[in-house]
Structures are given as C-alpha cells and as structure tokens.
C-alpha cells in the first residue's frame, strides 16, 4: 500500500453535491478558521499544562514497556483474560479486539492463538449474563483485569467482589495471582485494594478520562494479552497527532470533521450523527464513538455556567446489514442526520463468488466477482442514494485495518471531540449527567450519605402508572 494514512472524504457534505439547504459551502467552513487558530492554542496549552492527558499517551514509553514485560511473563499461564469494566473501561477494549483479531478468536485453539489466552470483556452486570459467564470459564485458569479510574464504579466493584470471593474459595491467599487492577495511581478503593493485597496494578493517568483512555493501560494491557502490536497502535496515534498539529482546517482532519459536524448540527439542523461501518471489524468503533461523542458534548451548561442544551445524538449502524433495516428511514425519513461511512480499501481476506453452471438472469451479474466488490458497491450505492435525497455524508477510509490505522482513527476522533467541545463552548471532559445516575444508584443501595436520593426516587416510584 502506498498510502497508509487514514483519509477523510467530505465530498457529500458540500453544497455542490447535495444542495445549499442541506450541504455546506467551503466558505462557511473556512469562516471558522479564526476559531480553529484560537482553539488550537487553547488545546496546546491544555496539553502542555497536562490538564488534558490523552494527547501524550503515545509517549508513555515506561507504561508500554511494563505492559509488554508483564504480558511476556504471564500470557501463557492462563486460558482466559477477562476485563471487568464498563463504559470507557470496556468499549475501547472491545473495539480493539473486534478490529484487530479474528472475529472468532476465542473459538480458535490455543495453538492457533499462539498460546495467548481467550479474551472476554464482561461489560454489564445483568445477573443472568454474569452467572452464565461463570458457567463457561474456569476461574483458576483466568486472569481478571479490574478496570476503574475512580476505583469505586459500582458495577465494577460488584464484579470484583463476586470474582474475588470465588477465587479465594478456590485458591486461598494465592488468589491475587489471578487479578490485575488498572486504576488511578494514587487514590480510590481499587488502589488501596491493590496495595493492601500486593496485587499487580497498572495506572490510569489522572488527567485521562475513561472515554479517552483506550491508548492508556486501559486498552493496551488487553491488547497485549491478545498479541496486538501496541507499538504500532501508538505509532499510528502519534502520526495522527503530528498530522493534527496544524490549526489549518484544510490540513487537519480532526478539526475539519469537527467543524463540519458542528455546522451540520447548528446551521443545518442535523442533530443526529450516524456512524455506519461498512466493515464488520470496525463496527465496534462506532460503539466507542457513541460514548465519546455523546458523553463529551451532550451538556446542559456551557463553560460560563449558562444553561444550554447541546450535543448531537450518535447512532451506530452496520453495512450492509442495516441497509435492510434502517436505510429506508435514512433516505426518506426526517433529514436530520449526518452520516459517516467507515470504509476499507484493502481487505485482509477476500473470496470470489463462483460462476454458476446454470444461467439465471437474476444472479448472473454476481458470477466471478469478489465479495469485496459487492460489499463496496453496496456502500457506494447507499451513499449515492442518500446524496440523491440531499442527505449529507462523509467517509473515513482505512487503507487497511491494522494497528497503525486503528491508532490513527482513535487519536483523530479524540482530538475531534476535544475541538468540538470548544466549538459548542462546553466542557468535553466532564459527565455530570452520568454522575447524577451514580448518586441515585448509591441511594437505592443504601450507601451512606445518599439517603436523600433514595427518598426522592421512592416517592416517585409510588406514583408510577401501571396496567396489570
């Protein structure tokens, strides 16, 4: 491949392609160059003062070395590696595995996996899911990676208590060999548990929030235990960082995409952002994007504390599957969406459609074509149909899916989100709405100091309208 760089294709966001009412002119976009100059300086200052930490993750060489050394010593000692985490502690891990490993990785034999363990991400506390999961693994042959930045995430804490109770009963004091803790380097209950029990631990930098943490030990340890090349992952991120070092909108894909999405929302009323992956391996990056975009930008107060109500609603979709479930709405329903197609130029594997011995007119056109050509044609056809109906879309093109290009994608979208926060004039790094739900949960479970929350919820519960 000559071009190893991710490509941002914005052809169908422009008014020349889809009309002035729904498309943007380049003049409208370039009006925001002065904002880009200002915000670029602000983000540079935040990076240099370490207020924002995700920019610097590709340069945490000590962490990378520790992870590789720990993995080398332990990868062949366990049948399973299990992530206990939720949200930012899980979504990036799932996306890394789905994009960079065989889709049926856990069904391969140990030899086919190179001696590396099966990988699971237990990202929910549905009791049936948890109990059923325990039916199919041997805890004694499993390494559990407990991930929580705060060290007090209720879901992860519950999983930890359940798992350590099982391990203690089976292994006694040696249970600590089967646990790794990834958390804040200095504070939180998980940090205390790690230190008191001499459990191997890895740090999450205090200035890196969960949804921006996939390139920290949160994602890198899981990736290493799946034999993913974390050096290449970080190199891709570093190269995208260099590419985004200029404030020039027409040279910076992260800034340019942020401006397009912001203007589509605020000027063209496209308050839904659909990421439609025409690649099954990339589908879970749309899941990761949903948290990144929604939790960062969905805010009801701006940076001055004034009330606002902003943020696009991110939606994930999969081509070609969702051509048969959602595209009817996308092409003929409300024109309130902007679409991002994730596409791949060179597939890692392909297969040819055989020629038929008998001729059928409705099938003849398929004969002899590669499946990749059919797949690509369906993407282009969907994009065309949307443009015909004046529906804006763009492409993020992967030359090939590998650690290097995935690293680029992660860094591009993290920078894009930070920049979009400044466009919306909101704090892209807090999540007060999430915290409100946490407080309510604490109250219902009887945690000390949250009794008032419980009383309010219980009062509401008495007024529920039911049909029985």
N, C-alpha and C positions, 0 to 999 in steps of 0.2 A: 504493500500500500504506500503510495506516495504521500498522501495526506493523512496524517494521524491525528489531526486536530478536529475537535467537535465543530460542527457547522451550524450556525443559527440562520435559517432561511425565513425571512419575513415577507416574502412576496405577496402573500394573500392577506396581509394586514394593511396593505396600502390601498388608497382610494382608487388608484389606476386599475386595480384588479377587482375590487368589489363595490366600487361606487363611493361617493363622498359621504353619504348618510351613515354608512357603517364602517368605512375604511378611514385611515388617517393619512394625511399628506406628510411628506418628509419635512415640510416647513413646520408643521405642528409639532413634530417630534423634536426638531432642532431648536425650537423655542426653549426647550428645557436644557440646552447646553449650559447656560449660566447656572442653573440649579445643579447640574452634574459637576461643574467646577467647584461649587461651594460644598456640595455633599461629599465629594471625593476628599477634600481637605479634612472634613469632619471625621470621616471614616478612617482616614490615615492617622489622625490624632488619636482616635479611639483605639486603634491597633497599637500604636507606639506607646500609649499610656497603659496598655493591657486592660482597658475597660472591656474590649471585645477580644476574645481569645481564639476564635475558630480560624482566623487568618494565619495564625502562627503554628497550627498543628502539624503541617508538613515538616516543620523544622525541629520537632521534639525527638531528636535522634536517640536520646537516652531511653525514653519510653519505648521506642521501636526496638531498640536493642534488648531491653529487658523482656519484652513480649516474645521476641524470637528465641531468646535463650530459654525462657520458661517453657515455651512450646516444644522446643527441641528435646528438653528433658522429659516431657510428660505426654506428648501426643499419642504415643503407642502404649500407654499404660491404661487407657480407658476405652471402653466400647462406645461411650456416648459423651458428648459435650452438650450441656443444657444451659441455655440462657434463661435466668429468672429475671424478668424485667418487663416494663410496659412503656408504651409511648416512645419517646426518644431513646429509651434503653433497648428497644426491640426492633422498631421499624427499619432502621438502617441496617441492622444485622440481617434481617430477613431479606432485604433488597440486595445486599452484598452476596448472600448465598444464592438467591434465585438468579442473579445475573451472571455470576462467575463460576458456578458449579453446575454439574449435570443436574437436570430437573428432577431426576430420580436418584440423586446422590445417596440418600440413606438406604436405598434398596440395593446398591452395589455391594459386592463383597468387600471385606476388609482389605484384601489384596488389591482389588480394583481401585480402592480409595487410597492406595499407597500406605496402608497401615494407619491412616488418620481416622479418628472416630466419626460416628454419625453425629450430625448437628441438629439440635432442636431448639426452638425458641418458644418458650411457654409464656405467651404474652397476654394471658387472660386468666381470671380466677373463677370462671364458671366451674362450679364444683364437679359437674359431670366430666368436663374436659380434664381437669386435674387428676381426678381419680382414675379415669380411663387411661390417661398417660402413664400413671404409675403401674398400670397393668402390663405395659409393654416394654418397660426398661428394668434393668437390674441396678438399683441404686448403688450397690457396692462396686459396680463397674462403670460408674458415671461420675464425671466431673461437673459440678454445678457452679456456674458463674453468676453470682448475685449482683445485679447492677442497679444502683440507685444513687443519683447525685446527692440528694438531700440526706439519704440514709434512713429516711422514715416513710417512704412511699408505702401506703397501706397494703396495696396489692402484693408488692414485692416482699414486704415484711411477713405477710401471711404465708406466702410460698416458702420463705426461708424457715419459718417456724415449723412448718409441716415437714419439709425435707430434712432439716437437722434432727428433728425428733426421730424420723425413720433411720437416718444414718447412725445416730447414737445407739439405737437399739441393735443395729446390725454390726457396727464397727467399734463401739465404745469410744474411748478417747481418740482413736485414730480417725474419727470421722472428719477431722479438719483437712485430711489429705484429699478429700473429695469435694472441697469447697474453695472457691476463689471469690474474693469480694472486690468489686470495682465501684469506687465511691469517692467522695470529697477527700482530699489528702489530710485534712486536719480535724474536721468536725462531723457530727452526726452519729447516730447509733450504730450504723454499719461500720464506721471507722473504729468505734470503741470495741465492737464485737471482734473485728479483725485483730486488733492489738491484744485484747484480753485472751484470745484463744490461739494466738500465733498463726493466724490464717493468712495464706498468701494473698496479697492485695495489690491492686493497681489504682492509680489516681485518675480522677476526672478533674481537669483544671477548674478552679473556682469560677473563672471568667468564661467558661464554655457551658452554655445551656444544653439541656437534653436534646432538643431537636437539631442542634448544631454540632453534636458530639460524635458523629459516626466515624470521623477520622481521628478520634482520640482512642484511648484504650477501650472505650465502649464498643467500638466496631472492630478495632484492629486485633484484639485478642481472639474473638470469634473467627475472624478471617484467617488468622494464623493457624488455628486449630482445624481449619478446613483446607489448609495448604494453598491459600490465596496469597499471591505475591504482594505483600503490604508495601514493599519498597516502591514497586511500580504504581500502586494505588496513590501513594503520597507524591510520587514524581508527577503524575498526571495533575493532581491538585495544585502542586507548586507551579507547573507550567501554565495552568489556567489563571493562577494568581498573577503571574507575570503578564499574561495577556490582558488582564483587567487592571493593570497598573496605570493605564492612561485614563484621564477623565473624558477623553473624546468619545462621544456616544457612538460614532460610526466605527470605532475601533474596539469598543468594549462590549462584548455580547451580553454580559450580565446587566450592565446599566441600560443598554438599549432595550433588552427584553422587559426590564422593569418599567421603563417609560412607556413602552407600547401597552403593557397590561394596565398600568395606572390610567393612561388616557382612554383606553377602551372602556374602563370602568367609569371614570368621572366625566368623560365627554361623549361617549357613545352608549352608555348605559349597559355595558356588558359586565354584569356583576357576578357572573359565573365563569370560572376558568376550568375548562375540561382538558385534562392531560390524557390523551388517547395513545396508548403504546401499540405500535404495530411491531411488536416483538414481545413474545411471552416472557423471555428472561428479564426484560426491562419493566414489566408490569408493576412490580412492587416498588419501583422508584416513584411511580405515580402515587402509591400509598404513602411513601415517605414525604413526597411533595405536599400531599394534602395537609399533613400536620405542620410542616414548615410554613406553608403559606397561610393557613387558617389561624394557627396559634400565634403567629408573629404579627399579622396585620388586622385581625378581627378585634377591634378595640372600640370602647365607648368614651374614652377621653383622649385628648391629644397631648402633646408634650407640654403644653401650658396648663393642663388640667381642665380644659374646657370640654363640655360634652360634645361628642361626635358619634357617628355610627358608620364605621368604615370597614372595608375588607371584602375582597372577592370570596365567593364560596368555591373552593376547589373540588372538582369531581374527577374520579378516575374512570377510565374506560379502556377496553382491550379490543384491538382489531385482530382478526376480523369478527370475533365473537359478538361484539356489541353492534356490528352493522345489522345484526338480526334482532336487536332488542332496543337500542337507543337511537340509532341514526335517523329513524323516521321522525322522532321528536326534534333532533338536532337540525334537520334540513327544513322542516315545515312548521315546527312549533315556534315559541317565542324567540325572537332574535336577541337574546340577552346573554349570549355566551361567546367567549373567545377560546379557540381550540389550539392545543399544542400537540402535534404528532411527534412521537418518538420513533425514529426510523433507523434502519441499519443498511449500510451499503454492501458489506461483505459478510455473508453468513458463515458461521463457523462450520456448519454442516448443511447439506442440501440433498435433495433427492429428485430424480427425474420421474415424471408421470409417463408410464409406459404407453406405447402405441397399442390401440385396440386391434384385435384380429378382425372383428366385425365393425362395420362402419355405422355409427349413429350420428346423425347430423347435430344433435344437441350436445354431443360430447367430443366431437372430432377436434374442435379448436384447442382442447386441453392436451391432446396427444403430443408427446415429445417435448413438452415444456417442462422446465424445472418448477418445483413447488414454490421456490422463491420468487419466480416471475409472476405467478398467480397472486401470491401474497402482496408483492409490491404493486401490482396492477390494481388490486382492490384498495390499497391505501390511496393511490393517486386518484382513483375513481371517486372515492369518498371525499377527498379534498376538493376535487373538481365540482362535485355535486353541491358541496357546501358553498363554494365560491359562486356558483351559479345562482344561489339563493342569497347572496351577499352576506354570508356568514364568515367572519374573519378567522384565519388560522395561520399558524406558523409551523415550521419543522425544526426539531433539534436532531441533527443527523450524526449518528455514530459511524465512523469509517468501519469499525468492527467493535464488537463488545469484548473488552478485555480490561484488566486492572487499570491501565493507563487512561483509557477513555472514560471509564466509570469515575475515576478520581477527578477528571476534568469536570464531569457533569455535577458531581457533588459540590465542588468549590464554586462553580458558576452559579448554581441555584442558591447557595448560601449567601454569596455576595449580592446576587439579585434581590434576595429577600431583605438584607440589611439596607440596601439602597432604596428599595420600595418603602420601607418603614419611614425614611426621611421624606419621600415624596408624599406620603399620607400624613406626615407630621405626627407619627405615633411611635411609641417605644416597641420596637420589634423584638425585644429580648425579655419582656415580662409576659405573664399569663394570669392576670388577676381573676379572670373568669374560671379558670381551672382551679385556682386556689379556693374559690368560693365553694365549689363542689367538694373539695377535700375537707373543708371545715364542717360542712354539713354531714359528710360521712363520719367524721370523728364524733360528732354529736350523737348520731344514731347508734354508734357502737359504744357509747359511754366513756369516751376519752375525757380525762379530767380537763376542765377549763372550757368545754364546749357544750355545756348543758343547755344554754340558751338556744343554740342552734337546734338541738333536739326538740325543745318545746315548740319552736316555731313550725318545724316540719310536722310534728304530731298534731298540732292544731289544724294544719292544712289537710292532713290525712283524714280527719274526722268529717271533712266537708266534701269528700270525693263523691262523684256521681257514678253510680253503678247500675248495670242492668244484669240481674242474676236469674 
